[in-house]
Amino acid sequence: MATIITDECINCGVCEPECPNAAIDDGTKGGIDFYYIDPELCTECVGFHGEEACQEVCPVDCCIPDPDRRESEQLLLERAQQIHPDQTFPGLDELTAETSLFHNPDRKNAHLDQ
């Protein structure tokens, strides 16, 4: 599932540089600046981190999984490989708590896997 930024966002911008895929961008909606995550670029940091980097730095916890867009660990890893063809990623069976939130028991939204 891709991550979304909710309306609770305070537009601090700390999440944008943390995304390994440059999926977070600022835009304008009705003259109001806001941050958003491109779901086609979001990999939930699978292959990079054991938690979503944007979620870890967000001071108001507004970076959350999109309940309407659930995606498998395999799909997210494949997306990361497509976005970064010149990088080497662990295989699906080699992902750990340090490289995939699916293996991290301490992640904030573990309940969404059920």
GISULMO-V540655 format. One record per backbone hydrogen bond with DSSP energy under -0.5 kcal/mol. NH is the residue of the N-H (numbers start at 0). CO is the residue of the C=O. E is the energy in kcal/mol with one decimal. If there is no record, write none. Layout:
nh:NH co:CO e:E
nh:NH co:CO e:E
//
This chain:
nh:1 co:68 e:-0.8
nh:3 co:63 e:-3.4
nh:5 co:3 e:-0.6
nh:5 co:61 e:-2.5
nh:8 co:5 e:-1.7
nh:16 co:12 e:-0.6
nh:17 co:14 e:-1.1
nh:18 co:14 e:-0.9
nh:18 co:15 e:-0.9
nh:21 co:18 e:-1.0
nh:24 co:35 e:-2.4
nh:26 co:33 e:-2.7
nh:28 co:31 e:-2.6
nh:31 co:28 e:-1.6
nh:32 co:30 e:-0.5
nh:33 co:26 e:-1.9
nh:35 co:24 e:-2.6
nh:37 co:22 e:-2.8
nh:38 co:36 e:-0.7
nh:40 co:37 e:-1.9
nh:41 co:37 e:-1.3
nh:45 co:42 e:-2.4
nh:46 co:98 e:-3.7
nh:47 co:44 e:-2.3
nh:48 co:44 e:-2.7
nh:52 co:50 e:-0.5
nh:55 co:51 e:-2.0
nh:56 co:52 e:-1.4
nh:57 co:53 e:-1.3
nh:60 co:57 e:-0.7
nh:63 co:3 e:-2.4
nh:63 co:61 e:-0.9
nh:65 co:1 e:-3.2
nh:66 co:64 e:-0.8
nh:68 co:65 e:-1.9
nh:75 co:71 e:-2.3
nh:76 co:72 e:-2.4
nh:77 co:73 e:-2.5
nh:78 co:74 e:-2.2
nh:79 co:75 e:-2.1
nh:80 co:76 e:-2.2
nh:81 co:77 e:-2.0
nh:82 co:78 e:-2.6
nh:83 co:79 e:-2.2
nh:84 co:81 e:-0.6
nh:86 co:83 e:-1.9
nh:93 co:90 e:-1.8
nh:94 co:90 e:-0.6
nh:94 co:91 e:-0.9
nh:98 co:95 e:-1.1
nh:99 co:95 e:-1.4
nh:102 co:99 e:-1.8
nh:103 co:100 e:-0.9
nh:104 co:102 e:-0.8
nh:106 co:103 e:-1.3
nh:109 co:106 e:-1.0
nh:111 co:108 e:-2.1
nh:112 co:109 e:-1.6
nh:113 co:110 e:-1.0
//
